[in-house]
Amino acid sequence: MLRLIEAAVRPYPKAALFELAERGHTSVFEQLVACIISIRTRDEVMLPTALALFEAAPDAAAVAKLGPEGIDALIHDSAFHGPKSRQIHAIAESTARDHAGTLPCDESVLRSFSGVGPKCANLVLGIACGHPALGVDVHVHRVTNRWGIVSTRTPERTMETLQELVPPRYLLDLNRLLVPFGKHICTGRLPCCSTCPVLDYCRQVGVGRHR
């Protein structure tokens, strides 16, 4: 299924955190900051916003030096930019002060920061560290429930269930592929079932009208 989906989503933009990594922003700090920016913010906004921040301040010490106001000016297009600016500043200060500028691949360290939940922590560990981790957003949650391989009410429960069902080597690919798949093919309204490459494997749970 993942091979079929990979071919189907090739024409579409990559999930923003993966695109950011392809552009060279692969550190734990960069991925964590970008994930915070992405919360309740579309990828089309998050990616240029994160790139602008890292161009102005390429490391944790430089981000900390900006202060919350300077960070806010650069991430103003993202949702809840005020609280995010304070969170990012605190993370940058701690990274520079307590971790010599380099955050470790350690879930307990990432989760210790305000505003960092299991989704962001797992995505960062997967992308920046190569860990077999899964962060479930609305697209992964909707698609896997629609397939019928899980039956869950929240992304958090979907994450827990998928981690029990899916071999670890495929977990990060679920994030990488199901985000563009859910945005452009298996959409929330009127999914493209007639051209879906994995329709034969899908139970179409909850699907009424489709294209």
C-alpha angles and dihedrals in degrees: 000000000000092000090053092047092048090058092046096052096044093101093053131078115272122247104281100243090051091047089050090053091050088055090058102265096123104135122116090241094052094045092047093050091047091050090053090050089051095059109117088349127112118245089240088064100033097056099055090039093055092044091052091051094049092046090055094041114019099185142028095266091052092047090050090050090057091065123211092291094053091047091048091054090056099044096037093121092063122089116264089009094165098061090038091055091055092046092049092047091052091049092048092050092049092046092052096041105035104026104036090249096303123093114216126236090254122130093204091056093048093046091050090072119090113256096019112120133173094278095058094038092052095045091051093047090049099045102033099032106027093237118155093250135144129210113188120210129176092280097051089044095050097042098048091046090049090052088053096233089118132024106200139142101213137040089238092058090044089055092051093047096046091049088058095046107037124071108249094243091065099047098091091045089059088063095041095050108026095057095064090034091055093044098049111018114016091040126175093247123037099355116207095249095153092064100028111131093213100041091120089063096044126094090198091225109195094002114140112158119018142165 
